Amino acid sequence: MVERSALIAGLDGFSHVATGKILERDASGTMPHALLICFGKGNQEEAWRAFDEAVDADVPRVALCDTYSDEVDEVLRAAEVLGDSLDSVRSTPQVLDAAT
């Protein structure tokens, strides 16, 4: 498991809830890309809602907004879906190839 190897290497956390159950450690951080991938392209709102409903209320709501769509589009959609419960967003700016 990648998460177990990362912990052995010295990282202090992971965000995959199922891994947390296997390793008997609490998951932390933002939602994993795998969550959005499981819901599929065009269903990001469902993934953000599922995270919001499944994770303890004391866990910050950090929406992952760079999986399928333009980051600005996904950030606006996440803000609309989660409203005041949204704490922040996480995205990685896309780097354009010099040829584009």
N, C-alpha and C positions, 0 to 999 in steps of 0.2 A: 504494500500500500504506500502510495506517495506520501500521504499525510504522516504515517508512522515514521517513514524515512526522514522526513523533514524535521520531525520532533527529535529524533536521534541526532540529527546534524546540528541541532541547536535552536531551531525556530521555536517560538513559544505558543503557537496556536494554529488553528485551521478553522474553516467555516462549514465543513461538511458534517451535517447532523448525524447521519448514519455511521460515519467513521467515529464520531464521538461516542456513540453507543458501543461500538466494537472495542475501542481503546479505553472506555470508561473514563472519558474526559469530556468536559463541556466544550462544545463548539463555540467559536466567537468570531467576530469580524463581520464582514459583509456576506451577502448571499453569494453562493458559488455560480459560476457560469453554467454549470451542469443543471442548475434549477431552471434557468431560462431555456436551455436547450431541451430539457424534458417537456416543457410546455410548447415549444416550437415557435418558429418565426410567425410574427403577427399576434402572438398570445402573451406578450410581455406583461400586460396588465394582470392577467390571471396569475402569472408567476409572482408578481409583486404582492398581490392580494394574498396568495397562499402563504408567502413568507410572513406577512403581517399577521395572519390568523394563526399560524403554527408556532411562532417563536414567542417566548416569554415577553411580557410587556416591558420589562426592564432592559431588554436588548435594543440598542439604537436601530432605527429603521434606516438602513443605508442601501438605497436601491442601486443595483448594478444597471448601468445605462450605456452599454457599448457593445452589446452582443449581436444584434441584428440590424439595427437602424442607425441613422445619424444620431450622434450623441445629443444634440440639441433636441431633436424630435423625442427621443426616449426620455430625456430629463423632464420635458414638459408633460409628457404622458404620465410619468411616475408621480409628478407633483399633483396632477389632476386626480389620479386614482387614490393616492395615499393621503392627500390633503395635509392637515396639521400633524398627522402622525409621522410624516416623512422628516427624518433628522438631517439627512444629507444624501448625496448621490456619489457614485463612484464610476468614473469612466476613464478610458485611455484614449487620448486624442489619436486619431489615425494619422499616420505619417504618409504623405504622398510620395510616390516614387518620382524621381527626377524626370522620368520619361512622360509622366502624366501632366 
